[in-house]
Amino acid sequence: MDKEIDAAKDRAKRMQWWHEARFGMFVHWGLYSQLGRHEWVMNRERIPVAEYERLAATWKPKPQPAREWARLAKQAGMKYMVMTTKHHEGFCLWDTKMTDYNAVKCGPGRDLVAEYVEACREFGLRIGFYYSLMDWHHPDGARCAKDEKSRRRFLDFTQGLVRELMTNYGKIDVLWYDVSWPLSSPALWESGKMNAMARQLQPHVIINNRSQLDEDFGTPEEHINPEQAGRPWEACMTFNGSWGWQPTPPEDWHSVRSVLGMLRQCTAEGGNLLLNIGPHPDGSVPQEAVDRLKAVGKWTNANGEAIYGKADRLAGRFEWMPSGQFTIKGKTAYYWCTRWPGTELALGGIKGKLRAASLLADGRPVSFVQEKDRLILKGLPKNAPDKVAGVTVLKLEFATTPRQVLGAGCVVLK
Ligand code: GLC
C-alpha cells in the first residue's frame, strides 16, 4: 500500500509540468509526407514494401526544419512537442544501429531526431518521442503474431530501438507509443519490461497508454473526451483530418476559434491538447497551420492565465451559456465569451460573491451588480474587445469557490 502511495506521489510530481503545460504540438513527418496522401498510404493503397522503400532515397528535407516547428510551437503558446521518430511505415528518423532503413543511411543523410531534440531545447520546449510499435516494413512486424521466433526477433528489434531513443538524446520528457498491432497482450509485447527499461534510462519520462498498459495518461484521438475516469489525458487532434501532410481545402482546417474552443474544453476538463502539424516533405509547415497557430499565439499570449497551470475540473459546476463557456481555477472563473452581447452581459444562476471582474487580456476592470443569483456585468465595450478571434475572456474573482445553478425553470433558485 505504501508503495502504491509512493508511486502515485511520484507520478503526480513527474507529471506536474505536463498538467500545467496544457498545450503541445504533435508532428507527423516521414517518408509518407512525400506522397501527400495520409500517413496510412502504404497500407491504404497496398504499396509493396520494395516500392515504398524507394521513398527513402528521394526524401531530401531542407536544413533544420525542426527549428521552424519549435519556433512556431513557442509562438503559439505550446509548451512541448511530440515527433514521430518511427511511424507505421517503419522508417527510423534517427541514427539507429538496429536497421539501415533510417534517415542517416538513406536520403536525408542526417539524424532528424537529433535536429528535433536540439530545436526543442533551443526554444525551451519539452521533448516527446512518438514511436509506432506496429511496423509495416520489418519482416517480423506481422509474422510475430504467429511465430514465436519471429516475435522474439521483433521484440529485440523494438526494445533495441526504444533503448536507443531513451539513451542517445539526453533528457526526454514523453514517450508516446502508438498502435500495438498485431500482438494481443502487454505480456506478448513485454510492455512492462520495455517501459521499466525506459524509466530506468529516463527516470522522469511520462509514458502514454498505447503499449497496452495504462501507464501515465490516456490518449483520446480526434475527440475531446472528459470521461477518462479520473486519469490524466491528452486529446490528440489533427489540424485538417490527416496526421501526415495531405493537401486540404482551407475550410477543413480548424479555425483559430475552433483551436481555442478545444483548448478551453481540455482546460475545463483537466486534460491536455496535442495539436498536430504535418509538415511538407521538405519540413516546412503548411501555411494554413502557420497562420492559424500564429493567431492562436497572439491570443494565448494575452489570455494564458485562463489556460496554463493547474485548472479545476468544471464538471457539474457550471452550466452552458449561449454566449460562451467557463474555465476555473480555485475561486477565479474565466468566462470565454465567444458571442459578444454588447455593453451588458448577464450570467444567471451564479452562486458566490463576486469581488472583482476584469477583461483578462488587458486587465481593464469591469463594473457589475449581483441581484440574487443574477450577475450583470456592465459598461462593457460595444464590440468584442478580442480582435484575434472574437474570444474575449472575462476574469471573475469570487470570495468563495463559485458555482452556477440554473436548471430549466425560471424560478430564482436559493
Ligand atoms: C492513429 C493512427 C496514426 C496516428 C495516430 C496519432 O493511431 O494510426 O496514423 O499517428 O493515431 O494518434
Boltz pocket constraint, residues with backbone or C-beta under 6 A from the ligand:
constraints:
  - pocket:
      binder: B
      contacts: [[A, 28], [A, 39], [A, 40], [A, 178], [A, 179], [A, 221], [A, 236], [A, 243]]
      max_distance: 6.0
